[in-house]
Amino acid sequence: MMETQMQELKWKEERHKLNTELKIQQAKTEVIENMEREIDTSFLTPQEVGDGSLQTRKVNQLSSEDAYMQAKKRLTDRYGNAFITANEFKKRLYKWPEVKVDDIVLVVDDERPRSEWPLARVVATHPSGDHLVRKVRVLLGGSEYERPVHRLVLLLRRDCT
């Protein structure tokens, strides 16, 4: 029983690996075919066009690997920078809530369900070099603990009480 399951897993892995390789080869072939279709006619002389027997020449006679790398570079140059800068911009947009003294927070505890996370009150904040609060001191059950801001959930601001 166990051997057949192991055998099935091996077959599935092999099939997945082969499918992945096949998709990669198909993509490479498609890129190469598309590149071969691009024909530059600017070099033709009037004699070649005039007799009706238009003979076309392939622009680039690259190996398949070189053609693939060239197409990949063109795509990266065209779309890569826009995509990368968009992602970096999204990261900068997200900010942690600004925690202040006397705010009520939930302390995130990975070992407990969310309904059992303890309540705490912010006693002190520790701003970093860029003047953002990244660490706070919280009062939890009569004891004080230092916690990073990203491990707290802001429930109630001091201003809202």
Secondary structure, 3 states (H helix, E strand, C coil): CHHHHHHHHHHHHHHHHHHHHHHHHHHHHHHHHHHHHCCCCCCCCHHHHHCCCCCCCCCCCCCHHHHHHHHHHHHHHHHHHHHHHHHHHHHHHCCCCCCCCCCEEEECCCCCCHHHCCEEEEEEEEECCCCCEEEEEEEECCEEEEEEHHHEEEEECHHHC
